[in-house]
Amino acid sequence: MNSPYGLPAECLACHLRSDNFFCALSDESLKVFNQIKHAALFREGAVIFVEGQTPRGVFMLCQGQAKLSTTSRDGKTFID
């Protein structure tokens, strides 16, 4: 199964799979994980979550980059 843009949505068949945390799970565990996960794509510049928001789950970045930023009380944005 592929997600939009033809990117893999199945962990077992993913060409990005490595020896890291979720990717290193057994095949049986990955099959169960595939049944409960929700794959999503975000456009460049999209805000995925904000501080204080009720968590919607655990985010796992498989490809691309994410930027973590915070805003000070005087309105300055800091990028970590």
PyMOL Python script that loads the backbone (N, CA, C, O; Angstrom):
from pymol import cmd

cmd.read_pdbstr("""\
ATOM      1  N   MET A   1       0.843  -1.185   0.000  1.00  0.00           N
ATOM      2  CA  MET A   1       0.000   0.000   0.000  1.00  0.00           C
ATOM      3  C   MET A   1       0.884   1.243   0.000  1.00  0.00           C
ATOM      4  O   MET A   1       1.889   1.294   0.709  1.00  0.00           O
ATOM      5  N   ASN A   2       0.520   2.216  -0.774  1.00  0.00           N
ATOM      6  CA  ASN A   2       1.250   3.478  -0.828  1.00  0.00           C
ATOM      7  C   ASN A   2       0.371   4.606  -0.317  1.00  0.00           C
ATOM      8  O   ASN A   2      -0.853   4.578  -0.437  1.00  0.00           O
ATOM      9  N   SER A   3       1.030   5.590   0.252  1.00  0.00           N
ATOM     10  CA  SER A   3       0.345   6.804   0.669  1.00  0.00           C
ATOM     11  C   SER A   3       0.338   7.752  -0.519  1.00  0.00           C
ATOM     12  O   SER A   3       0.848   7.401  -1.583  1.00  0.00           O
ATOM     13  N   PRO A   4      -0.231   8.953  -0.364  1.00  0.00           N
ATOM     14  CA  PRO A   4      -0.194   9.900  -1.485  1.00  0.00           C
ATOM     15  C   PRO A   4       1.231  10.119  -1.988  1.00  0.00           C
ATOM     16  O   PRO A   4       2.185   9.962  -1.225  1.00  0.00           O
ATOM     17  N   TYR A   5       1.380  10.463  -3.209  1.00  0.00           N
ATOM     18  CA  TYR A   5       2.661  10.694  -3.884  1.00  0.00           C
ATOM     19  C   TYR A   5       3.465   9.410  -4.087  1.00  0.00           C
ATOM     20  O   TYR A   5       4.646   9.471  -4.430  1.00  0.00           O
ATOM     21  N   GLY A   6       2.845   8.256  -3.880  1.00  0.00           N
ATOM     22  CA  GLY A   6       3.512   6.989  -4.123  1.00  0.00           C
ATOM     23  C   GLY A   6       4.534   6.588  -3.084  1.00  0.00           C
ATOM     24  O   GLY A   6       5.308   5.659  -3.311  1.00  0.00           O
ATOM     25  N   LEU A   7       4.555   7.267  -1.946  1.00  0.00           N
ATOM     26  CA  LEU A   7       5.510   6.917  -0.895  1.00  0.00           C
ATOM     27  C   LEU A   7       5.021   5.682  -0.152  1.00  0.00           C
ATOM     28  O   LEU A   7       3.813   5.500   0.004  1.00  0.00           O
ATOM     29  N   PRO A   8       5.933   4.832   0.309  1.00  0.00           N
ATOM     30  CA  PRO A   8       5.521   3.600   0.978  1.00  0.00           C
ATOM     31  C   PRO A   8       4.813   3.894   2.295  1.00  0.00           C
ATOM     32  O   PRO A   8       5.224   4.779   3.046  1.00  0.00           O
ATOM     33  N   ALA A   9       3.748   3.148   2.569  1.00  0.00           N
ATOM     34  CA  ALA A   9       3.039   3.293   3.831  1.00  0.00           C
ATOM     35  C   ALA A   9       3.145   2.026   4.660  1.00  0.00           C
ATOM     36  O   ALA A   9       2.686   1.992   5.802  1.00  0.00           O
ATOM     37  N   GLU A  10       3.738   0.995   4.105  1.00  0.00           N
ATOM     38  CA  GLU A  10       3.932  -0.275   4.802  1.00  0.00           C
ATOM     39  C   GLU A  10       5.373  -0.365   5.273  1.00  0.00           C
ATOM     40  O   GLU A  10       6.298  -0.323   4.463  1.00  0.00           O
ATOM     41  N   CYS A  11       5.562  -0.486   6.552  1.00  0.00           N
ATOM     42  CA  CYS A  11       6.922  -0.520   7.110  1.00  0.00           C
ATOM     43  C   CYS A  11       7.741  -1.712   6.613  1.00  0.00           C
ATOM     44  O   CYS A  11       8.946  -1.591   6.395  1.00  0.00           O
ATOM     45  N   LEU A  12       7.086  -2.864   6.433  1.00  0.00           N
ATOM     46  CA  LEU A  12       7.823  -4.062   6.020  1.00  0.00           C
ATOM     47  C   LEU A  12       8.437  -3.920   4.634  1.00  0.00           C
ATOM     48  O   LEU A  12       9.491  -4.499   4.368  1.00  0.00           O
ATOM     49  N   ALA A  13       7.800  -3.164   3.748  1.00  0.00           N
ATOM     50  CA  ALA A  13       8.285  -3.021   2.378  1.00  0.00           C
ATOM     51  C   ALA A  13       8.994  -1.689   2.130  1.00  0.00           C
ATOM     52  O   ALA A  13       9.343  -1.378   0.991  1.00  0.00           O
ATOM     53  N   CYS A  14       9.205  -0.910   3.175  1.00  0.00           N
ATOM     54  CA  CYS A  14       9.768   0.433   3.018  1.00  0.00           C
ATOM     55  C   CYS A  14      11.247   0.391   2.639  1.00  0.00           C
ATOM     56  O   CYS A  14      12.040  -0.304   3.275  1.00  0.00           O
ATOM     57  N   HIS A  15      11.612   1.145   1.591  1.00  0.00           N
ATOM     58  CA  HIS A  15      13.014   1.196   1.164  1.00  0.00           C
ATOM     59  C   HIS A  15      13.863   2.049   2.113  1.00  0.00           C
ATOM     60  O   HIS A  15      15.090   2.049   2.013  1.00  0.00           O
ATOM     61  N   LEU A  16      13.226   2.765   3.022  1.00  0.00           N
ATOM     62  CA  LEU A  16      13.955   3.586   3.997  1.00  0.00           C
ATOM     63  C   LEU A  16      14.258   2.817   5.285  1.00  0.00           C
ATOM     64  O   LEU A  16      14.919   3.342   6.180  1.00  0.00           O
ATOM     65  N   ARG A  17      13.779   1.589   5.378  1.00  0.00           N
ATOM     66  CA  ARG A  17      13.921   0.805   6.608  1.00  0.00           C
ATOM     67  C   ARG A  17      15.393   0.626   6.979  1.00  0.00           C
ATOM     68  O   ARG A  17      16.235   0.299   6.142  1.00  0.00           O
ATOM     69  N   SER A  18      15.673   0.853   8.275  1.00  0.00           N
ATOM     70  CA  SER A  18      17.043   0.737   8.782  1.00  0.00           C
ATOM     71  C   SER A  18      17.032  -0.065  10.081  1.00  0.00           C
ATOM     72  O   SER A  18      16.055  -0.747  10.390  1.00  0.00           O
ATOM     73  N   ASP A  19      18.111   0.020  10.826  1.00  0.00           N
ATOM     74  CA  ASP A  19      18.214  -0.706  12.093  1.00  0.00           C
ATOM     75  C   ASP A  19      17.807   0.158  13.281  1.00  0.00           C
ATOM     76  O   ASP A  19      18.115  -0.176  14.425  1.00  0.00           O
ATOM     77  N   ASN A  20      17.128   1.250  13.022  1.00  0.00           N
ATOM     78  CA  ASN A  20      16.730   2.153  14.091  1.00  0.00           C
ATOM     79  C   ASN A  20      15.398   1.723  14.704  1.00  0.00           C
ATOM     80  O   ASN A  20      14.645   0.961  14.099  1.00  0.00           O
ATOM     81  N   PHE A  21      15.125   2.204  15.876  1.00  0.00           N
ATOM     82  CA  PHE A  21      13.990   1.904  16.737  1.00  0.00           C
ATOM     83  C   PHE A  21      12.826   1.161  16.079  1.00  0.00           C
ATOM     84  O   PHE A  21      12.817  -0.069  16.109  1.00  0.00           O
ATOM     85  N   PHE A  22      11.853   1.842  15.491  1.00  0.00           N
ATOM     86  CA  PHE A  22      10.683   1.172  14.921  1.00  0.00           C
ATOM     87  C   PHE A  22      11.065   0.258  13.764  1.00  0.00           C
ATOM     88  O   PHE A  22      10.499  -0.825  13.616  1.00  0.00           O
ATOM     89  N   CYS A  23      11.997   0.674  12.965  1.00  0.00           N
ATOM     90  CA  CYS A  23      12.399  -0.129  11.807  1.00  0.00           C
ATOM     91  C   CYS A  23      12.991  -1.465  12.213  1.00  0.00           C
ATOM     92  O   CYS A  23      12.907  -2.426  11.448  1.00  0.00           O
ATOM     93  N   ALA A  24      13.586  -1.556  13.395  1.00  0.00           N
ATOM     94  CA  ALA A  24      14.265  -2.772  13.847  1.00  0.00           C
ATOM     95  C   ALA A  24      13.314  -3.747  14.544  1.00  0.00           C
ATOM     96  O   ALA A  24      13.749  -4.804  15.002  1.00  0.00           O
ATOM     97  N   LEU A  25      12.035  -3.414  14.631  1.00  0.00           N
ATOM     98  CA  LEU A  25      11.076  -4.336  15.233  1.00  0.00           C
ATOM     99  C   LEU A  25      10.992  -5.610  14.399  1.00  0.00           C
ATOM    100  O   LEU A  25      11.296  -5.606  13.206  1.00  0.00           O
ATOM    101  N   SER A  26      10.583  -6.682  15.032  1.00  0.00           N
ATOM    102  CA  SER A  26      10.419  -7.945  14.299  1.00  0.00           C
ATOM    103  C   SER A  26       9.329  -7.781  13.241  1.00  0.00           C
ATOM    104  O   SER A  26       8.504  -6.872  13.327  1.00  0.00           O
ATOM    105  N   ASP A  27       9.332  -8.662  12.252  1.00  0.00           N
ATOM    106  CA  ASP A  27       8.319  -8.600  11.196  1.00  0.00           C
ATOM    107  C   ASP A  27       6.918  -8.709  11.786  1.00  0.00           C
ATOM    108  O   ASP A  27       6.003  -8.017  11.339  1.00  0.00           O
ATOM    109  N   GLU A  28       6.742  -9.575  12.790  1.00  0.00           N
ATOM    110  CA  GLU A  28       5.436  -9.737  13.424  1.00  0.00           C
ATOM    111  C   GLU A  28       5.000  -8.436  14.110  1.00  0.00           C
ATOM    112  O   GLU A  28       3.843  -8.032  13.995  1.00  0.00           O
ATOM    113  N   SER A  29       5.915  -7.788  14.814  1.00  0.00           N
ATOM    114  CA  SER A  29       5.594  -6.525  15.485  1.00  0.00           C
ATOM    115  C   SER A  29       5.285  -5.425  14.483  1.00  0.00           C
ATOM    116  O   SER A  29       4.390  -4.611  14.713  1.00  0.00           O
ATOM    117  N   LEU A  30       6.019  -5.391  13.374  1.00  0.00           N
ATOM    118  CA  LEU A  30       5.749  -4.383  12.340  1.00  0.00           C
ATOM    119  C   LEU A  30       4.386  -4.590  11.692  1.00  0.00           C
ATOM    120  O   LEU A  30       3.726  -3.618  11.322  1.00  0.00           O
ATOM    121  N   LYS A  31       3.955  -5.840  11.550  1.00  0.00           N
ATOM    122  CA  LYS A  31       2.626  -6.113  10.992  1.00  0.00           C
ATOM    123  C   LYS A  31       1.549  -5.540  11.908  1.00  0.00           C
ATOM    124  O   LYS A  31       0.576  -4.952  11.436  1.00  0.00           O
ATOM    125  N   VAL A  32       1.723  -5.713  13.226  1.00  0.00           N
ATOM    126  CA  VAL A  32       0.768  -5.160  14.187  1.00  0.00           C
ATOM    127  C   VAL A  32       0.828  -3.635  14.167  1.00  0.00           C
ATOM    128  O   VAL A  32      -0.208  -2.972  14.203  1.00  0.00           O
ATOM    129  N   PHE A  33       2.028  -3.082  14.112  1.00  0.00           N
ATOM    130  CA  PHE A  33       2.207  -1.634  14.063  1.00  0.00           C
ATOM    131  C   PHE A  33       1.507  -1.050  12.836  1.00  0.00           C
ATOM    132  O   PHE A  33       0.869  -0.002  12.930  1.00  0.00           O
ATOM    133  N   ASN A  34       1.621  -1.717  11.691  1.00  0.00           N
ATOM    134  CA  ASN A  34       0.965  -1.260  10.459  1.00  0.00           C
ATOM    135  C   ASN A  34      -0.552  -1.187  10.623  1.00  0.00           C
ATOM    136  O   ASN A  34      -1.203  -0.361   9.984  1.00  0.00           O
ATOM    137  N   GLN A  35      -1.118  -2.044  11.473  1.00  0.00           N
ATOM    138  CA  GLN A  35      -2.567  -2.063  11.666  1.00  0.00           C
ATOM    139  C   GLN A  35      -3.061  -0.895  12.515  1.00  0.00           C
ATOM    140  O   GLN A  35      -4.221  -0.499  12.399  1.00  0.00           O
ATOM    141  N   ILE A  36      -2.198  -0.336  13.371  1.00  0.00           N
ATOM    142  CA  ILE A  36      -2.650   0.726  14.278  1.00  0.00           C
ATOM    143  C   ILE A  36      -2.131   2.113  13.912  1.00  0.00           C
ATOM    144  O   ILE A  36      -2.598   3.108  14.467  1.00  0.00           O
ATOM    145  N   LYS A  37      -1.181   2.198  12.994  1.00  0.00           N
ATOM    146  CA  LYS A  37      -0.585   3.501  12.678  1.00  0.00           C
ATOM    147  C   LYS A  37      -1.427   4.260  11.660  1.00  0.00           C
ATOM    148  O   LYS A  37      -2.287   3.697  10.983  1.00  0.00           O
ATOM    149  N   HIS A  38      -1.152   5.534  11.578  1.00  0.00           N
ATOM    150  CA  HIS A  38      -1.770   6.387  10.569  1.00  0.00           C
ATOM    151  C   HIS A  38      -0.647   7.139   9.870  1.00  0.00           C
ATOM    152  O   HIS A  38       0.006   7.981  10.486  1.00  0.00           O
ATOM    153  N   ALA A  39      -0.415   6.852   8.608  1.00  0.00           N
ATOM    154  CA  ALA A  39       0.640   7.512   7.845  1.00  0.00           C
ATOM    155  C   ALA A  39       0.118   8.835   7.298  1.00  0.00           C
ATOM    156  O   ALA A  39      -1.009   8.911   6.810  1.00  0.00           O
ATOM    157  N   ALA A  40       0.938   9.871   7.383  1.00  0.00           N
ATOM    158  CA  ALA A  40       0.536  11.187   6.891  1.00  0.00           C
ATOM    159  C   ALA A  40       1.716  11.886   6.244  1.00  0.00           C
ATOM    160  O   ALA A  40       2.869  11.675   6.620  1.00  0.00           O
ATOM    161  N   LEU A  41       1.408  12.709   5.280  1.00  0.00           N
ATOM    162  CA  LEU A  41       2.417  13.552   4.644  1.00  0.00           C
ATOM    163  C   LEU A  41       2.092  14.995   4.988  1.00  0.00           C
ATOM    164  O   LEU A  41       0.926  15.387   5.024  1.00  0.00           O
ATOM    165  N   PHE A  42       3.120  15.777   5.237  1.00  0.00           N
ATOM    166  CA  PHE A  42       2.932  17.190   5.546  1.00  0.00           C
ATOM    167  C   PHE A  42       3.690  18.010   4.531  1.00  0.00           C
ATOM    168  O   PHE A  42       4.828  17.691   4.187  1.00  0.00           O
ATOM    169  N   ARG A  43       3.062  19.067   4.051  1.00  0.00           N
ATOM    170  CA  ARG A  43       3.727  19.944   3.096  1.00  0.00           C
ATOM    171  C   ARG A  43       4.793  20.763   3.816  1.00  0.00           C
ATOM    172  O   ARG A  43       4.756  20.918   5.037  1.00  0.00           O
ATOM    173  N   GLU A  44       5.718  21.271   3.060  1.00  0.00           N
ATOM    174  CA  GLU A  44       6.773  22.110   3.615  1.00  0.00           C
ATOM    175  C   GLU A  44       6.157  23.310   4.330  1.00  0.00           C
ATOM    176  O   GLU A  44       5.271  23.974   3.793  1.00  0.00           O
ATOM    177  N   GLY A  45       6.622  23.576   5.517  1.00  0.00           N
ATOM    178  CA  GLY A  45       6.142  24.708   6.298  1.00  0.00           C
ATOM    179  C   GLY A  45       4.909  24.423   7.144  1.00  0.00           C
ATOM    180  O   GLY A  45       4.441  25.300   7.870  1.00  0.00           O
ATOM    181  N   ALA A  46       4.378  23.209   7.058  1.00  0.00           N
ATOM    182  CA  ALA A  46       3.183  22.867   7.836  1.00  0.00           C
ATOM    183  C   ALA A  46       3.509  22.833   9.327  1.00  0.00           C
ATOM    184  O   ALA A  46       4.592  22.401   9.724  1.00  0.00           O
ATOM    185  N   VAL A  47       2.579  23.286  10.137  1.00  0.00           N
ATOM    186  CA  VAL A  47       2.709  23.191  11.588  1.00  0.00           C
ATOM    187  C   VAL A  47       2.064  21.868  11.995  1.00  0.00           C
ATOM    188  O   VAL A  47       0.878  21.640  11.756  1.00  0.00           O
ATOM    189  N   ILE A  48       2.862  21.004  12.610  1.00  0.00           N
ATOM    190  CA  ILE A  48       2.374  19.671  12.971  1.00  0.00           C
ATOM    191  C   ILE A  48       1.709  19.690  14.344  1.00  0.00           C
ATOM    192  O   ILE A  48       0.668  19.060  14.533  1.00  0.00           O
ATOM    193  N   PHE A  49       2.287  20.391  15.288  1.00  0.00           N
ATOM    194  CA  PHE A  49       1.679  20.578  16.593  1.00  0.00           C
ATOM    195  C   PHE A  49       2.258  21.820  17.244  1.00  0.00           C
ATOM    196  O   PHE A  49       3.314  22.313  16.848  1.00  0.00           O
ATOM    197  N   VAL A  50       1.553  22.317  18.246  1.00  0.00           N
ATOM    198  CA  VAL A  50       2.007  23.508  18.969  1.00  0.00           C
ATOM    199  C   VAL A  50       2.050  23.201  20.463  1.00  0.00           C
ATOM    200  O   VAL A  50       1.346  22.321  20.957  1.00  0.00           O
ATOM    201  N   GLU A  51       2.880  23.940  21.154  1.00  0.00           N
ATOM    202  CA  GLU A  51       3.034  23.764  22.596  1.00  0.00           C
ATOM    203  C   GLU A  51       1.687  23.932  23.297  1.00  0.00           C
ATOM    204  O   GLU A  51       0.926  24.850  22.993  1.00  0.00           O
ATOM    205  N   GLY A  52       1.408  23.038  24.229  1.00  0.00           N
ATOM    206  CA  GLY A  52       0.168  23.098  24.992  1.00  0.00           C
ATOM    207  C   GLY A  52      -0.991  22.351  24.366  1.00  0.00           C
ATOM    208  O   GLY A  52      -2.018  22.152  25.014  1.00  0.00           O
ATOM    209  N   GLN A  53      -0.845  21.935  23.124  1.00  0.00           N
ATOM    210  CA  GLN A  53      -1.909  21.208  22.432  1.00  0.00           C
ATOM    211  C   GLN A  53      -2.008  19.790  22.989  1.00  0.00           C
ATOM    212  O   GLN A  53      -0.990  19.183  23.321  1.00  0.00           O
ATOM    213  N   THR A  54      -3.209  19.267  23.093  1.00  0.00           N
ATOM    214  CA  THR A  54      -3.396  17.888  23.516  1.00  0.00           C
ATOM    215  C   THR A  54      -2.741  16.967  22.485  1.00  0.00           C
ATOM    216  O   THR A  54      -3.000  17.098  21.289  1.00  0.00           O
ATOM    217  N   PRO A  55      -1.892  16.035  22.937  1.00  0.00           N
ATOM    218  CA  PRO A  55      -1.199  15.147  21.981  1.00  0.00           C
ATOM    219  C   PRO A  55      -2.181  14.329  21.148  1.00  0.00           C
ATOM    220  O   PRO A  55      -3.185  13.828  21.653  1.00  0.00           O
ATOM    221  N   ARG A  56      -1.868  14.207  19.864  1.00  0.00           N
ATOM    222  CA  ARG A  56      -2.685  13.406  18.949  1.00  0.00           C
ATOM    223  C   ARG A  56      -2.023  12.076  18.649  1.00  0.00           C
ATOM    224  O   ARG A  56      -2.549  11.296  17.856  1.00  0.00           O
ATOM    225  N   GLY A  57      -0.897  11.801  19.254  1.00  0.00           N
ATOM    226  CA  GLY A  57      -0.201  10.552  19.013  1.00  0.00           C
ATOM    227  C   GLY A  57       1.297  10.757  19.078  1.00  0.00           C
ATOM    228  O   GLY A  57       1.783  11.771  19.579  1.00  0.00           O
ATOM    229  N   VAL A  58       2.008   9.790  18.568  1.00  0.00           N
ATOM    230  CA  VAL A  58       3.459   9.833  18.491  1.00  0.00           C
ATOM    231  C   VAL A  58       3.824  10.061  17.032  1.00  0.00           C
ATOM    232  O   VAL A  58       3.318   9.369  16.150  1.00  0.00           O
ATOM    233  N   PHE A  59       4.689  11.015  16.776  1.00  0.00           N
ATOM    234  CA  PHE A  59       5.111  11.305  15.412  1.00  0.00           C
ATOM    235  C   PHE A  59       6.449  10.651  15.146  1.00  0.00           C
ATOM    236  O   PHE A  59       7.363  10.728  15.968  1.00  0.00           O
ATOM    237  N   MET A  60       6.563  10.010  14.003  1.00  0.00           N
ATOM    238  CA  MET A  60       7.802   9.364  13.604  1.00  0.00           C
ATOM    239  C   MET A  60       8.162   9.886  12.218  1.00  0.00           C
ATOM    240  O   MET A  60       7.407   9.701  11.263  1.00  0.00           O
ATOM    241  N   LEU A  61       9.294  10.523  12.116  1.00  0.00           N
ATOM    242  CA  LEU A  61       9.742  11.085  10.850  1.00  0.00           C
ATOM    243  C   LEU A  61      10.535  10.031  10.096  1.00  0.00           C
ATOM    244  O   LEU A  61      11.581   9.583  10.565  1.00  0.00           O
ATOM    245  N   CYS A  62      10.041   9.637   8.934  1.00  0.00           N
ATOM    246  CA  CYS A  62      10.717   8.611   8.135  1.00  0.00           C
ATOM    247  C   CYS A  62      11.580   9.216   7.038  1.00  0.00           C
ATOM    248  O   CYS A  62      12.574   8.619   6.627  1.00  0.00           O
ATOM    249  N   GLN A  63      11.209  10.388   6.568  1.00  0.00           N
ATOM    250  CA  GLN A  63      11.945  11.010   5.478  1.00  0.00           C
ATOM    251  C   GLN A  63      11.732  12.514   5.554  1.00  0.00           C
ATOM    252  O   GLN A  63      10.646  12.976   5.902  1.00  0.00           O
ATOM    253  N   GLY A  64      12.757  13.267   5.231  1.00  0.00           N
ATOM    254  CA  GLY A  64      12.660  14.717   5.234  1.00  0.00           C
ATOM    255  C   GLY A  64      13.237  15.323   6.494  1.00  0.00           C
ATOM    256  O   GLY A  64      14.033  14.696   7.193  1.00  0.00           O
ATOM    257  N   GLN A  65      12.831  16.541   6.778  1.00  0.00           N
ATOM    258  CA  GLN A  65      13.348  17.265   7.928  1.00  0.00           C
ATOM    259  C   GLN A  65      12.203  17.928   8.664  1.00  0.00           C
ATOM    260  O   GLN A  65      11.174  18.266   8.080  1.00  0.00           O
ATOM    261  N   ALA A  66      12.404  18.107   9.961  1.00  0.00           N
ATOM    262  CA  ALA A  66      11.441  18.846  10.775  1.00  0.00           C
ATOM    263  C   ALA A  66      12.198  19.921  11.528  1.00  0.00           C
ATOM    264  O   ALA A  66      13.359  19.742  11.897  1.00  0.00           O
ATOM    265  N   LYS A  67      11.533  21.026  11.748  1.00  0.00           N
ATOM    266  CA  LYS A  67      12.153  22.146  12.453  1.00  0.00           C
ATOM    267  C   LYS A  67      11.373  22.361  13.747  1.00  0.00           C
ATOM    268  O   LYS A  67      10.144  22.429  13.740  1.00  0.00           O
ATOM    269  N   LEU A  68      12.097  22.464  14.847  1.00  0.00           N
ATOM    270  CA  LEU A  68      11.482  22.740  16.133  1.00  0.00           C
ATOM    271  C   LEU A  68      11.729  24.196  16.465  1.00  0.00           C
ATOM    272  O   LEU A  68      12.872  24.651  16.479  1.00  0.00           O
ATOM    273  N   SER A  69      10.662  24.924  16.731  1.00  0.00           N
ATOM    274  CA  SER A  69      10.831  26.342  17.049  1.00  0.00           C
ATOM    275  C   SER A  69       9.970  26.707  18.246  1.00  0.00           C
ATOM    276  O   SER A  69       9.004  26.016  18.574  1.00  0.00           O
ATOM    277  N   THR A  70      10.332  27.786  18.880  1.00  0.00           N
ATOM    278  CA  THR A  70       9.575  28.320  20.009  1.00  0.00           C
ATOM    279  C   THR A  70       9.563  29.839  19.898  1.00  0.00           C
ATOM    280  O   THR A  70      10.445  30.438  19.283  1.00  0.00           O
ATOM    281  N   THR A  71       8.572  30.435  20.488  1.00  0.00           N
ATOM    282  CA  THR A  71       8.450  31.893  20.436  1.00  0.00           C
ATOM    283  C   THR A  71       8.560  32.448  21.849  1.00  0.00           C
ATOM    284  O   THR A  71       7.915  31.957  22.776  1.00  0.00           O
ATOM    285  N   SER A  72       9.382  33.476  21.998  1.00  0.00           N
ATOM    286  CA  SER A  72       9.553  34.102  23.313  1.00  0.00           C
ATOM    287  C   SER A  72       8.356  35.001  23.624  1.00  0.00           C
ATOM    288  O   SER A  72       7.503  35.236  22.769  1.00  0.00           O
ATOM    289  N   ARG A  73       8.310  35.490  24.842  1.00  0.00           N
ATOM    290  CA  ARG A  73       7.195  36.359  25.261  1.00  0.00           C
ATOM    291  C   ARG A  73       7.151  37.661  24.455  1.00  0.00           C
ATOM    292  O   ARG A  73       6.089  38.261  24.289  1.00  0.00           O
ATOM    293  N   ASP A  74       8.306  38.087  23.962  1.00  0.00           N
ATOM    294  CA  ASP A  74       8.323  39.330  23.171  1.00  0.00           C
ATOM    295  C   ASP A  74       8.149  39.095  21.677  1.00  0.00           C
ATOM    296  O   ASP A  74       8.319  40.017  20.879  1.00  0.00           O
ATOM    297  N   GLY A  75       7.806  37.852  21.286  1.00  0.00           N
ATOM    298  CA  GLY A  75       7.476  37.553  19.902  1.00  0.00           C
ATOM    299  C   GLY A  75       8.616  37.089  19.030  1.00  0.00           C
ATOM    300  O   GLY A  75       8.413  36.864  17.837  1.00  0.00           O
ATOM    301  N   LYS A  76       9.831  36.933  19.586  1.00  0.00           N
ATOM    302  CA  LYS A  76      10.957  36.423  18.786  1.00  0.00           C
ATOM    303  C   LYS A  76      10.844  34.912  18.628  1.00  0.00           C
ATOM    304  O   LYS A  76      10.517  34.200  19.578  1.00  0.00           O
ATOM    305  N   THR A  77      11.114  34.438  17.433  1.00  0.00           N
ATOM    306  CA  THR A  77      11.085  33.012  17.155  1.00  0.00           C
ATOM    307  C   THR A  77      12.496  32.447  17.225  1.00  0.00           C
ATOM    308  O   THR A  77      13.426  32.985  16.625  1.00  0.00           O
ATOM    309  N   PHE A  78      12.640  31.350  17.968  1.00  0.00           N
ATOM    310  CA  PHE A  78      13.913  30.657  18.094  1.00  0.00           C
ATOM    311  C   PHE A  78      13.775  29.282  17.474  1.00  0.00           C
ATOM    312  O   PHE A  78      12.797  28.579  17.723  1.00  0.00           O
ATOM    313  N   ILE A  79      14.743  28.901  16.676  1.00  0.00           N
ATOM    314  CA  ILE A  79      14.733  27.603  16.014  1.00  0.00           C
ATOM    315  C   ILE A  79      15.802  26.736  16.660  1.00  0.00           C
ATOM    316  O   ILE A  79      16.971  27.115  16.738  1.00  0.00           O
ATOM    317  N   ASP A  80      15.374  25.558  17.125  1.00  0.00           N
ATOM    318  CA  ASP A  80      16.303  24.595  17.742  1.00  0.00           C
ATOM    319  C   ASP A  80      16.858  23.663  16.702  1.00  0.00           C
ATOM    320  O   ASP A  80      17.656  22.783  17.025  1.00  0.00           O
TER     321      ASP A  80
END
""", "prot")
cmd.dss("prot")
cmd.show_as("cartoon", "prot")
cmd.util.cbc("prot")
cmd.orient("prot")
